[in-house]
Amino acid sequence: MPETKTKTIPTPSDGRDNSDDGMAATNQLVERPQPAPPTNSRRQPRSHLSQQGRRDATDFTASQEVKLKAGDMRMAKIQISLSNLRTEMEETHKQLQNLCKTIKVDVDEE
């Protein structure tokens, strides 16, 4: 098992001092073991991770999310345009029907 280095970390005092020494009221020192660096050589290369970018729960990178939202906005605009076009075509169809009726009446009168 690899050796672990200990690092001395100061912790704040709680302000209650049981000793008569004035220096004892200062911060206490606590030693905590420092984990050894991993020795596994089968880590994924960082270049592979940086190419993919950071992924969230949907498995899309941030740039992919932006592109998807932009695509959604374009689709919404296209749908609105198609709806407006359909309305205009229906109005034009009615106008053409009225013109055809008028022409028939005019032809029949002559």
Biopython code that builds the backbone (N, CA, C, O; Angstrom):
import numpy as np
from Bio.PDB.StructureBuilder import StructureBuilder

atoms = [
    (1, "MET", "N", (0.841, -1.173, 0.000)),
    (1, "MET", "CA", (0.000, 0.000, 0.000)),
    (1, "MET", "C", (0.890, 1.243, 0.000)),
    (1, "MET", "O", (1.857, 1.310, 0.759)),
    (2, "PRO", "N", (0.568, 2.238, -0.855)),
    (2, "PRO", "CA", (1.442, 3.412, -0.925)),
    (2, "PRO", "C", (1.323, 4.257, 0.337)),
    (2, "PRO", "O", (0.288, 4.287, 1.003)),
    (3, "GLU", "N", (2.406, 4.931, 0.636)),
    (3, "GLU", "CA", (2.409, 5.793, 1.809)),
    (3, "GLU", "C", (1.589, 7.046, 1.527)),
    (3, "GLU", "O", (1.561, 7.546, 0.403)),
    (4, "THR", "N", (0.935, 7.535, 2.546)),
    (4, "THR", "CA", (0.186, 8.778, 2.390)),
    (4, "THR", "C", (0.884, 9.870, 3.172)),
    (4, "THR", "O", (1.381, 9.645, 4.275)),
    (5, "LYS", "N", (0.914, 11.042, 2.592)),
    (5, "LYS", "CA", (1.523, 12.181, 3.266)),
    (5, "LYS", "C", (0.462, 12.837, 4.129)),
    (5, "LYS", "O", (-0.717, 12.866, 3.777)),
    (6, "THR", "N", (0.893, 13.357, 5.253)),
    (6, "THR", "CA", (-0.055, 14.063, 6.110)),
    (6, "THR", "C", (0.137, 15.553, 5.918)),
    (6, "THR", "O", (1.258, 16.039, 5.767)),
    (7, "LYS", "N", (-0.963, 16.261, 5.926)),
    (7, "LYS", "CA", (-0.920, 17.703, 5.753)),
    (7, "LYS", "C", (-1.501, 18.334, 7.011)),
    (7, "LYS", "O", (-2.558, 17.917, 7.485)),
    (8, "THR", "N", (-0.833, 19.311, 7.541)),
    (8, "THR", "CA", (-1.291, 19.982, 8.747)),
    (8, "THR", "C", (-2.246, 21.094, 8.346)),
    (8, "THR", "O", (-1.890, 21.990, 7.580)),
    (9, "ILE", "N", (-3.468, 21.025, 8.873)),
    (9, "ILE", "CA", (-4.495, 22.001, 8.537)),
    (9, "ILE", "C", (-4.923, 22.707, 9.814)),
    (9, "ILE", "O", (-5.341, 22.047, 10.765)),
    (10, "PRO", "N", (-4.829, 24.031, 9.860)),
    (10, "PRO", "CA", (-5.273, 24.735, 11.063)),
    (10, "PRO", "C", (-6.799, 24.777, 11.111)),
    (10, "PRO", "O", (-7.461, 24.975, 10.092)),
    (11, "THR", "N", (-7.343, 24.587, 12.314)),
    (11, "THR", "CA", (-8.788, 24.702, 12.492)),
    (11, "THR", "C", (-9.057, 25.841, 13.450)),
    (11, "THR", "O", (-8.265, 26.074, 14.362)),
    (12, "PRO", "N", (-10.157, 26.561, 13.269)),
    (12, "PRO", "CA", (-10.427, 27.696, 14.157)),
    (12, "PRO", "C", (-10.757, 27.231, 15.573)),
    (12, "PRO", "O", (-11.304, 26.148, 15.782)),
    (13, "SER", "N", (-10.417, 28.061, 16.514)),
    (13, "SER", "CA", (-10.688, 27.764, 17.920)),
    (13, "SER", "C", (-12.149, 28.045, 18.218)),
    (13, "SER", "O", (-12.763, 28.911, 17.593)),
    (14, "ASP", "N", (-12.709, 27.307, 19.179)),
    (14, "ASP", "CA", (-14.101, 27.544, 19.554)),
    (14, "ASP", "C", (-14.215, 28.661, 20.594)),
    (14, "ASP", "O", (-15.320, 29.015, 21.004)),
    (15, "GLY", "N", (-13.095, 29.206, 21.014)),
    (15, "GLY", "CA", (-13.105, 30.323, 21.946)),
    (15, "GLY", "C", (-13.136, 29.911, 23.404)),
    (15, "GLY", "O", (-12.935, 30.753, 24.279)),
    (16, "ARG", "N", (-13.381, 28.644, 23.693)),
    (16, "ARG", "CA", (-13.405, 28.167, 25.078)),
    (16, "ARG", "C", (-12.046, 27.565, 25.393)),
    (16, "ARG", "O", (-11.630, 26.585, 24.775)),
    (17, "ASP", "N", (-11.375, 28.144, 26.337)),
    (17, "ASP", "CA", (-10.036, 27.680, 26.683)),
    (17, "ASP", "C", (-10.054, 27.122, 28.093)),
    (17, "ASP", "O", (-10.439, 27.810, 29.038)),
    (18, "ASN", "N", (-9.636, 25.873, 28.231)),
    (18, "ASN", "CA", (-9.616, 25.233, 29.544)),
    (18, "ASN", "C", (-8.272, 25.385, 30.237)),
    (18, "ASN", "O", (-8.169, 25.125, 31.436)),
    (19, "SER", "N", (-7.247, 25.798, 29.513)),
    (19, "SER", "CA", (-5.930, 25.937, 30.141)),
    (19, "SER", "C", (-5.684, 27.396, 30.489)),
    (19, "SER", "O", (-6.369, 28.298, 30.009)),
    (20, "ASP", "N", (-4.691, 27.595, 31.332)),
    (20, "ASP", "CA", (-4.356, 28.954, 31.756)),
    (20, "ASP", "C", (-3.415, 29.624, 30.769)),
    (20, "ASP", "O", (-3.198, 30.834, 30.848)),
    (21, "ASP", "N", (-2.864, 28.872, 29.858)),
    (21, "ASP", "CA", (-1.900, 29.415, 28.908)),
    (21, "ASP", "C", (-2.623, 30.278, 27.872)),
    (21, "ASP", "O", (-3.612, 29.838, 27.286)),
    (22, "GLY", "N", (-2.149, 31.473, 27.647)),
    (22, "GLY", "CA", (-2.763, 32.382, 26.680)),
    (22, "GLY", "C", (-2.607, 31.893, 25.251)),
    (22, "GLY", "O", (-3.443, 32.204, 24.403)),
    (23, "MET", "N", (-1.565, 31.140, 24.967)),
    (23, "MET", "CA", (-1.336, 30.629, 23.615)),
    (23, "MET", "C", (-2.252, 29.457, 23.294)),
    (23, "MET", "O", (-2.459, 29.149, 22.120)),
    (24, "ALA", "N", (-2.799, 28.806, 24.295)),
    (24, "ALA", "CA", (-3.658, 27.651, 24.050)),
    (24, "ALA", "C", (-4.989, 28.070, 23.442)),
    (24, "ALA", "O", (-5.689, 27.248, 22.852)),
    (25, "ALA", "N", (-5.341, 29.338, 23.583)),
    (25, "ALA", "CA", (-6.599, 29.825, 23.028)),
    (25, "ALA", "C", (-6.504, 30.055, 21.519)),
    (25, "ALA", "O", (-7.505, 30.330, 20.858)),
    (26, "THR", "N", (-5.300, 29.940, 20.991)),
    (26, "THR", "CA", (-5.141, 30.129, 19.546)),
    (26, "THR", "C", (-5.587, 28.882, 18.807)),
    (26, "THR", "O", (-6.003, 27.896, 19.416)),
    (27, "ASN", "N", (-5.497, 28.936, 17.510)),
    (27, "ASN", "CA", (-5.968, 27.822, 16.679)),
    (27, "ASN", "C", (-5.246, 26.526, 16.999)),
    (27, "ASN", "O", (-4.048, 26.506, 17.280)),
    (28, "GLN", "N", (-6.012, 25.444, 16.947)),
    (28, "GLN", "CA", (-5.443, 24.121, 17.151)),
    (28, "GLN", "C", (-5.040, 23.561, 15.792)),
    (28, "GLN", "O", (-5.609, 23.941, 14.768)),
    (29, "LEU", "N", (-4.072, 22.669, 15.780)),
    (29, "LEU", "CA", (-3.640, 22.046, 14.535)),
    (29, "LEU", "C", (-4.161, 20.622, 14.469)),
    (29, "LEU", "O", (-4.081, 19.868, 15.438)),
    (30, "VAL", "N", (-4.695, 20.269, 13.310)),
    (30, "VAL", "CA", (-5.223, 18.925, 13.095)),
    (30, "VAL", "C", (-4.486, 18.329, 11.912)),
    (30, "VAL", "O", (-4.306, 18.986, 10.886)),
    (31, "GLU", "N", (-4.060, 17.077, 12.057)),
    (31, "GLU", "CA", (-3.391, 16.407, 10.948)),
    (31, "GLU", "C", (-4.364, 15.469, 10.260)),
    (31, "GLU", "O", (-4.998, 14.632, 10.903)),
    (32, "ARG", "N", (-4.479, 15.619, 8.937)),
    (32, "ARG", "CA", (-5.363, 14.766, 8.143)),
    (32, "ARG", "C", (-4.537, 14.084, 7.063)),
    (32, "ARG", "O", (-3.654, 14.706, 6.472)),
    (33, "PRO", "N", (-4.818, 12.805, 6.801)),
    (33, "PRO", "CA", (-4.057, 12.123, 5.750)),
    (33, "PRO", "C", (-4.424, 12.680, 4.379)),
    (33, "PRO", "O", (-5.586, 12.973, 4.099)),
    (34, "GLN", "N", (-3.408, 12.818, 3.533)),
    (34, "GLN", "CA", (-3.618, 13.311, 2.174)),
    (34, "GLN", "C", (-3.603, 12.113, 1.229)),
    (34, "GLN", "O", (-2.656, 11.328, 1.260)),
    (35, "PRO", "N", (-4.626, 11.950, 0.391)),
    (35, "PRO", "CA", (-4.675, 10.775, -0.479)),
    (35, "PRO", "C", (-3.535, 10.779, -1.493)),
    (35, "PRO", "O", (-3.130, 11.823, -2.004)),
    (36, "ALA", "N", (-3.036, 9.581, -1.765)),
    (36, "ALA", "CA", (-1.964, 9.434, -2.742)),
    (36, "ALA", "C", (-2.534, 9.624, -4.140)),
    (36, "ALA", "O", (-3.698, 9.297, -4.373)),
    (37, "PRO", "N", (-1.742, 10.148, -5.083)),
    (37, "PRO", "CA", (-2.243, 10.323, -6.450)),
    (37, "PRO", "C", (-2.543, 8.962, -7.077)),
    (37, "PRO", "O", (-1.851, 7.989, -6.777)),
    (38, "PRO", "N", (-3.557, 8.870, -7.941)),
    (38, "PRO", "CA", (-3.903, 7.582, -8.555)),
    (38, "PRO", "C", (-2.781, 7.086, -9.460)),
    (38, "PRO", "O", (-2.146, 7.858, -10.179)),
    (39, "THR", "N", (-2.559, 5.785, -9.404)),
    (39, "THR", "CA", (-1.490, 5.202, -10.211)),
    (39, "THR", "C", (-2.037, 4.448, -11.409)),
    (39, "THR", "O", (-1.275, 3.793, -12.119)),
    (40, "ASN", "N", (-3.337, 4.523, -11.651)),
    (40, "ASN", "CA", (-3.952, 3.818, -12.768)),
    (40, "ASN", "C", (-3.525, 4.481, -14.075)),
    (40, "ASN", "O", (-3.782, 5.665, -14.289)),
    (41, "SER", "N", (-2.876, 3.716, -14.942)),
    (41, "SER", "CA", (-2.394, 4.279, -16.202)),
    (41, "SER", "C", (-3.430, 4.176, -17.314)),
    (41, "SER", "O", (-3.157, 4.594, -18.439)),
    (42, "ARG", "N", (-4.596, 3.638, -17.037)),
    (42, "ARG", "CA", (-5.622, 3.472, -18.071)),
    (42, "ARG", "C", (-6.665, 4.586, -18.032)),
    (42, "ARG", "O", (-7.843, 4.347, -18.298)),
    (43, "ARG", "N", (-6.244, 5.768, -17.709)),
    (43, "ARG", "CA", (-7.168, 6.899, -17.712)),
    (43, "ARG", "C", (-7.436, 7.333, -19.143)),
    (43, "ARG", "O", (-6.617, 7.115, -20.036)),
    (44, "GLN", "N", (-8.614, 7.961, -19.355)),
    (44, "GLN", "CA", (-8.924, 8.475, -20.682)),
    (44, "GLN", "C", (-8.066, 9.704, -20.931)),
    (44, "GLN", "O", (-7.859, 10.510, -20.024)),
    (45, "PRO", "N", (-7.571, 9.854, -22.139)),
    (45, "PRO", "CA", (-6.784, 11.058, -22.425)),
    (45, "PRO", "C", (-7.668, 12.302, -22.368)),
    (45, "PRO", "O", (-8.833, 12.268, -22.766)),
    (46, "ARG", "N", (-7.106, 13.386, -21.874)),
    (46, "ARG", "CA", (-7.881, 14.622, -21.719)),
    (46, "ARG", "C", (-8.283, 15.216, -23.065)),
    (46, "ARG", "O", (-9.309, 15.890, -23.155)),
    (47, "SER", "N", (-7.503, 14.982, -24.100)),
    (47, "SER", "CA", (-7.858, 15.532, -25.405)),
    (47, "SER", "C", (-9.181, 14.946, -25.880)),
    (47, "SER", "O", (-9.960, 15.634, -26.540)),
    (48, "HIS", "N", (-9.442, 13.683, -25.552)),
    (48, "HIS", "CA", (-10.703, 13.041, -25.939)),
    (48, "HIS", "C", (-11.872, 13.706, -25.222)),
    (48, "HIS", "O", (-12.927, 13.921, -25.819)),
    (49, "LEU", "N", (-11.689, 14.030, -23.946)),
    (49, "LEU", "CA", (-12.755, 14.661, -23.182)),
    (49, "LEU", "C", (-12.985, 16.096, -23.635)),
    (49, "LEU", "O", (-14.128, 16.552, -23.686)),
    (50, "SER", "N", (-11.895, 16.827, -23.969)),
    (50, "SER", "CA", (-12.072, 18.219, -24.364)),
    (50, "SER", "C", (-12.736, 18.330, -25.727)),
    (50, "SER", "O", (-13.405, 19.328, -25.996)),
    (51, "GLN", "N", (-12.571, 17.331, -26.602)),
    (51, "GLN", "CA", (-13.234, 17.362, -27.903)),
    (51, "GLN", "C", (-14.730, 17.184, -27.727)),
    (51, "GLN", "O", (-15.516, 17.828, -28.423)),
    (52, "GLN", "N", (-15.130, 16.325, -26.813)),
    (52, "GLN", "CA", (-16.547, 16.076, -26.610)),
    (52, "GLN", "C", (-17.205, 17.220, -25.861)),
    (52, "GLN", "O", (-18.381, 17.504, -26.087)),
    (53, "GLY", "N", (-16.497, 17.863, -25.002)),
    (53, "GLY", "CA", (-17.079, 18.910, -24.184)),
    (53, "GLY", "C", (-17.747, 18.316, -22.967)),
    (53, "GLY", "O", (-17.840, 17.097, -22.824)),
    (54, "ARG", "N", (-18.202, 19.173, -22.106)),
    (54, "ARG", "CA", (-18.849, 18.712, -20.881)),
    (54, "ARG", "C", (-20.310, 18.413, -21.173)),
    (54, "ARG", "O", (-21.026, 19.250, -21.721)),
    (55, "ARG", "N", (-20.744, 17.222, -20.806)),
    (55, "ARG", "CA", (-22.103, 16.792, -21.110)),
    (55, "ARG", "C", (-22.979, 16.882, -19.868)),
    (55, "ARG", "O", (-22.514, 16.674, -18.747)),
    (56, "ASP", "N", (-24.258, 17.195, -20.085)),
    (56, "ASP", "CA", (-25.198, 17.217, -18.973)),
    (56, "ASP", "C", (-26.055, 15.959, -19.024)),
    (56, "ASP", "O", (-25.697, 14.998, -19.706)),
    (57, "ALA", "N", (-27.163, 15.949, -18.323)),
    (57, "ALA", "CA", (-27.991, 14.745, -18.209)),
    (57, "ALA", "C", (-28.597, 14.312, -19.538)),
    (57, "ALA", "O", (-28.965, 13.146, -19.689)),
    (58, "THR", "N", (-28.712, 15.223, -20.509)),
    (58, "THR", "CA", (-29.308, 14.873, -21.802)),
    (58, "THR", "C", (-28.276, 14.355, -22.795)),
    (58, "THR", "O", (-28.618, 14.057, -23.939)),
    (59, "ASP", "N", (-27.024, 14.245, -22.377)),
    (59, "ASP", "CA", (-25.928, 13.789, -23.231)),
    (59, "ASP", "C", (-25.658, 14.722, -24.397)),
    (59, "ASP", "O", (-25.184, 14.265, -25.437)),
    (60, "PHE", "N", (-25.941, 16.012, -24.264)),
    (60, "PHE", "CA", (-25.585, 16.999, -25.269)),
    (60, "PHE", "C", (-24.583, 17.959, -24.660)),
    (60, "PHE", "O", (-24.685, 18.306, -23.483)),
    (61, "THR", "N", (-23.619, 18.389, -25.452)),
    (61, "THR", "CA", (-22.688, 19.397, -24.967)),
    (61, "THR", "C", (-23.395, 20.744, -24.978)),
    (61, "THR", "O", (-24.483, 20.881, -25.537)),
    (62, "ALA", "N", (-22.775, 21.726, -24.362)),
    (62, "ALA", "CA", (-23.382, 23.061, -24.298)),
    (62, "ALA", "C", (-23.565, 23.634, -25.697)),
    (62, "ALA", "O", (-24.599, 24.236, -25.985)),
    (63, "SER", "N", (-22.575, 23.456, -26.568)),
    (63, "SER", "CA", (-22.708, 23.988, -27.929)),
    (63, "SER", "C", (-23.796, 23.249, -28.699)),
    (63, "SER", "O", (-24.490, 23.850, -29.520)),
    (64, "GLN", "N", (-23.951, 21.953, -28.442)),
    (64, "GLN", "CA", (-25.021, 21.206, -29.100)),
    (64, "GLN", "C", (-26.382, 21.685, -28.616)),
    (64, "GLN", "O", (-27.325, 21.775, -29.402)),
    (65, "GLU", "N", (-26.489, 21.995, -27.320)),
    (65, "GLU", "CA", (-27.744, 22.524, -26.779)),
    (65, "GLU", "C", (-28.098, 23.843, -27.455)),
    (65, "GLU", "O", (-29.257, 24.077, -27.799)),
    (66, "VAL", "N", (-27.093, 24.713, -27.648)),
    (66, "VAL", "CA", (-27.333, 26.003, -28.301)),
    (66, "VAL", "C", (-27.810, 25.786, -29.727)),
    (66, "VAL", "O", (-28.742, 26.447, -30.184)),
    (67, "LYS", "N", (-27.166, 24.854, -30.434)),
    (67, "LYS", "CA", (-27.569, 24.573, -31.815)),
    (67, "LYS", "C", (-28.975, 23.993, -31.873)),
    (67, "LYS", "O", (-29.748, 24.328, -32.770)),
    (68, "LEU", "N", (-29.311, 23.129, -30.926)),
    (68, "LEU", "CA", (-30.660, 22.563, -30.888)),
    (68, "LEU", "C", (-31.706, 23.644, -30.647)),
    (68, "LEU", "O", (-32.756, 23.656, -31.290)),
    (69, "LYS", "N", (-31.416, 24.550, -29.717)),
    (69, "LYS", "CA", (-32.367, 25.624, -29.436)),
    (69, "LYS", "C", (-32.518, 26.542, -30.638)),
    (69, "LYS", "O", (-33.622, 26.993, -30.943)),
    (70, "ALA", "N", (-31.407, 26.822, -31.328)),
    (70, "ALA", "CA", (-31.480, 27.659, -32.529)),
    (70, "ALA", "C", (-32.297, 26.953, -33.605)),
    (70, "ALA", "O", (-33.086, 27.590, -34.302)),
    (71, "GLY", "N", (-32.114, 25.652, -33.744)),
    (71, "GLY", "CA", (-32.897, 24.877, -34.705)),
    (71, "GLY", "C", (-34.368, 24.870, -34.348)),
    (71, "GLY", "O", (-35.226, 24.955, -35.226)),
    (72, "ASP", "N", (-34.667, 24.769, -33.051)),
    (72, "ASP", "CA", (-36.064, 24.817, -32.605)),
    (72, "ASP", "C", (-36.696, 26.163, -32.945)),
    (72, "ASP", "O", (-37.855, 26.225, -33.357)),
    (73, "MET", "N", (-35.927, 27.244, -32.772)),
    (73, "MET", "CA", (-36.447, 28.576, -33.104)),
    (73, "MET", "C", (-36.716, 28.686, -34.601)),
    (73, "MET", "O", (-37.735, 29.242, -35.010)),
    (74, "ARG", "N", (-35.805, 28.157, -35.421)),
    (74, "ARG", "CA", (-36.022, 28.189, -36.877)),
    (74, "ARG", "C", (-37.255, 27.392, -37.253)),
    (74, "ARG", "O", (-38.046, 27.822, -38.092)),
    (75, "MET", "N", (-37.424, 26.223, -36.630)),
    (75, "MET", "CA", (-38.608, 25.401, -36.914)),
    (75, "MET", "C", (-39.886, 26.135, -36.527)),
    (75, "MET", "O", (-40.877, 26.076, -37.255)),
    (76, "ALA", "N", (-39.876, 26.821, -35.400)),
    (76, "ALA", "CA", (-41.057, 27.569, -34.963)),
    (76, "ALA", "C", (-41.380, 28.686, -35.952)),
    (76, "ALA", "O", (-42.546, 28.913, -36.274)),
    (77, "LYS", "N", (-40.345, 29.387, -36.437)),
    (77, "LYS", "CA", (-40.565, 30.453, -37.422)),
    (77, "LYS", "C", (-41.124, 29.884, -38.719)),
    (77, "LYS", "O", (-42.005, 30.486, -39.332)),
    (78, "ILE", "N", (-40.616, 28.727, -39.143)),
    (78, "ILE", "CA", (-41.113, 28.088, -40.366)),
    (78, "ILE", "C", (-42.571, 27.690, -40.193)),
    (78, "ILE", "O", (-43.375, 27.872, -41.107)),
    (79, "GLN", "N", (-42.917, 27.152, -39.034)),
    (79, "GLN", "CA", (-44.310, 26.762, -38.788)),
    (79, "GLN", "C", (-45.237, 27.974, -38.822)),
    (79, "GLN", "O", (-46.344, 27.894, -39.356)),
    (80, "ILE", "N", (-44.794, 29.085, -38.259)),
    (80, "ILE", "CA", (-45.604, 30.306, -38.292)),
    (80, "ILE", "C", (-45.765, 30.778, -39.731)),
    (80, "ILE", "O", (-46.859, 31.159, -40.149)),
    (81, "SER", "N", (-44.667, 30.750, -40.487)),
    (81, "SER", "CA", (-44.739, 31.167, -41.892)),
    (81, "SER", "C", (-45.680, 30.278, -42.681)),
    (81, "SER", "O", (-46.459, 30.770, -43.497)),
    (82, "LEU", "N", (-45.618, 28.966, -42.448)),
    (82, "LEU", "CA", (-46.523, 28.045, -43.146)),
    (82, "LEU", "C", (-47.975, 28.301, -42.772)),
    (82, "LEU", "O", (-48.862, 28.227, -43.623)),
    (83, "SER", "N", (-48.217, 28.598, -41.514)),
    (83, "SER", "CA", (-49.580, 28.897, -41.075)),
    (83, "SER", "C", (-50.099, 30.162, -41.760)),
    (83, "SER", "O", (-51.240, 30.206, -42.219)),
    (84, "ASN", "N", (-49.246, 31.192, -41.822)),
    (84, "ASN", "CA", (-49.636, 32.432, -42.508)),
    (84, "ASN", "C", (-49.872, 32.185, -43.995)),
    (84, "ASN", "O", (-50.816, 32.724, -44.572)),
    (85, "LEU", "N", (-49.022, 31.376, -44.614)),
    (85, "LEU", "CA", (-49.180, 31.056, -46.032)),
    (85, "LEU", "C", (-50.489, 30.320, -46.281)),
    (85, "LEU", "O", (-51.192, 30.601, -47.252)),
    (86, "ARG", "N", (-50.813, 29.385, -45.410)),
    (86, "ARG", "CA", (-52.074, 28.638, -45.558)),
    (86, "ARG", "C", (-53.274, 29.583, -45.484)),
    (86, "ARG", "O", (-54.210, 29.476, -46.276)),
    (87, "THR", "N", (-53.231, 30.509, -44.521)),
    (87, "THR", "CA", (-54.326, 31.477, -44.379)),
    (87, "THR", "C", (-54.465, 32.319, -45.649)),
    (87, "THR", "O", (-55.574, 32.529, -46.141)),
    (88, "GLU", "N", (-53.346, 32.794, -46.171)),
    (88, "GLU", "CA", (-53.379, 33.600, -47.396)),
    (88, "GLU", "C", (-53.885, 32.785, -48.583)),
    (88, "GLU", "O", (-54.631, 33.299, -49.416)),
    (89, "MET", "N", (-53.483, 31.522, -48.664)),
    (89, "MET", "CA", (-53.945, 30.671, -49.770)),
    (89, "MET", "C", (-55.451, 30.441, -49.686)),
    (89, "MET", "O", (-56.134, 30.428, -50.710)),
    (90, "GLU", "N", (-55.970, 30.261, -48.478)),
    (90, "GLU", "CA", (-57.418, 30.082, -48.318)),
    (90, "GLU", "C", (-58.169, 31.338, -48.750)),
    (90, "GLU", "O", (-59.207, 31.252, -49.406)),
    (91, "GLU", "N", (-57.639, 32.512, -48.378)),
    (91, "GLU", "CA", (-58.271, 33.766, -48.791)),
    (91, "GLU", "C", (-58.224, 33.922, -50.308)),
    (91, "GLU", "O", (-59.204, 34.338, -50.925)),
    (92, "THR", "N", (-57.088, 33.589, -50.901)),
    (92, "THR", "CA", (-56.948, 33.672, -52.356)),
    (92, "THR", "C", (-57.901, 32.706, -53.041)),
    (92, "THR", "O", (-58.488, 33.044, -54.068)),
    (93, "HIS", "N", (-58.061, 31.523, -52.494)),
    (93, "HIS", "CA", (-58.983, 30.527, -53.058)),
    (93, "HIS", "C", (-60.411, 31.067, -53.068)),
    (93, "HIS", "O", (-61.133, 30.906, -54.053)),
    (94, "LYS", "N", (-60.812, 31.701, -51.982)),
    (94, "LYS", "CA", (-62.157, 32.286, -51.913)),
    (94, "LYS", "C", (-62.315, 33.394, -52.948)),
    (94, "LYS", "O", (-63.350, 33.496, -53.607)),
    (95, "GLN", "N", (-61.279, 34.225, -53.085)),
    (95, "GLN", "CA", (-61.344, 35.304, -54.077)),
    (95, "GLN", "C", (-61.451, 34.737, -55.490)),
    (95, "GLN", "O", (-62.208, 35.251, -56.314)),
    (96, "LEU", "N", (-60.689, 33.674, -55.768)),
    (96, "LEU", "CA", (-60.761, 33.044, -57.096)),
    (96, "LEU", "C", (-62.136, 32.440, -57.341)),
    (96, "LEU", "O", (-62.667, 32.539, -58.447)),
    (97, "GLN", "N", (-62.710, 31.823, -56.332)),
    (97, "GLN", "CA", (-64.063, 31.265, -56.484)),
    (97, "GLN", "C", (-65.062, 32.376, -56.799)),
    (97, "GLN", "O", (-65.920, 32.224, -57.669)),
    (98, "ASN", "N", (-64.944, 33.483, -56.088)),
    (98, "ASN", "CA", (-65.842, 34.612, -56.336)),
    (98, "ASN", "C", (-65.638, 35.171, -57.744)),
    (98, "ASN", "O", (-66.611, 35.508, -58.419)),
    (99, "LEU", "N", (-64.389, 35.273, -58.192)),
    (99, "LEU", "CA", (-64.117, 35.756, -59.550)),
    (99, "LEU", "C", (-64.698, 34.805, -60.596)),
    (99, "LEU", "O", (-65.274, 35.242, -61.592)),
    (100, "CYS", "N", (-64.540, 33.496, -60.358)),
    (100, "CYS", "CA", (-65.081, 32.510, -61.302)),
    (100, "CYS", "C", (-66.608, 32.621, -61.369)),
    (100, "CYS", "O", (-67.185, 32.525, -62.452)),
    (101, "LYS", "N", (-67.254, 32.818, -60.245)),
    (101, "LYS", "CA", (-68.712, 32.976, -60.237)),
    (101, "LYS", "C", (-69.107, 34.231, -61.005)),
    (101, "LYS", "O", (-70.069, 34.224, -61.773)),
    (102, "THR", "N", (-68.357, 35.305, -60.791)),
    (102, "THR", "CA", (-68.648, 36.556, -61.485)),
    (102, "THR", "C", (-68.462, 36.386, -62.988)),
    (102, "THR", "O", (-69.282, 36.868, -63.769)),
    (103, "ILE", "N", (-67.408, 35.715, -63.400)),
    (103, "ILE", "CA", (-67.146, 35.494, -64.825)),
    (103, "ILE", "C", (-68.247, 34.635, -65.425)),
    (103, "ILE", "O", (-68.708, 34.920, -66.531)),
    (104, "LYS", "N", (-68.681, 33.590, -64.726)),
    (104, "LYS", "CA", (-69.760, 32.735, -65.232)),
    (104, "LYS", "C", (-71.033, 33.545, -65.426)),
    (104, "LYS", "O", (-71.722, 33.411, -66.437)),
    (105, "VAL", "N", (-71.328, 34.367, -64.469)),
    (105, "VAL", "CA", (-72.529, 35.195, -64.573)),
    (105, "VAL", "C", (-72.402, 36.125, -65.768)),
    (105, "VAL", "O", (-73.352, 36.298, -66.531)),
    (106, "ASP", "N", (-71.222, 36.727, -65.929)),
    (106, "ASP", "CA", (-71.011, 37.636, -67.051)),
    (106, "ASP", "C", (-71.100, 36.892, -68.380)),
    (106, "ASP", "O", (-71.663, 37.419, -69.339)),
    (107, "VAL", "N", (-70.566, 35.703, -68.453)),
    (107, "VAL", "CA", (-70.610, 34.918, -69.686)),
    (107, "VAL", "C", (-72.047, 34.504, -69.981)),
    (107, "VAL", "O", (-72.485, 34.531, -71.131)),
    (108, "ASP", "N", (-72.765, 34.128, -68.955)),
    (108, "ASP", "CA", (-74.153, 33.707, -69.136)),
    (108, "ASP", "C", (-75.035, 34.876, -69.580)),
    (108, "ASP", "O", (-75.993, 34.672, -70.325)),
    (109, "GLU", "N", (-74.734, 36.067, -69.146)),
    (109, "GLU", "CA", (-75.531, 37.228, -69.502)),
    (109, "GLU", "C", (-75.332, 37.605, -70.959)),
    (109, "GLU", "O", (-76.257, 38.145, -71.565)),
    (110, "GLU", "N", (-74.197, 37.353, -71.539)),
    (110, "GLU", "CA", (-73.929, 37.767, -72.915)),
    (110, "GLU", "C", (-74.557, 36.876, -73.900)),
    (110, "GLU", "O", (-74.422, 37.094, -75.104)),
]
sb = StructureBuilder()
sb.init_structure("model")
sb.init_model(0)
sb.init_chain("A")
sb.init_seg("    ")
for serial, (resi, resn, name, xyz) in enumerate(atoms, 1):
    if name == "N":
        sb.init_residue(resn, " ", resi, " ")
    sb.init_atom(name, np.array(xyz, "f"), 0.0, 1.0, " ", f" {name:<3s}", serial, name[0])
structure = sb.get_structure()
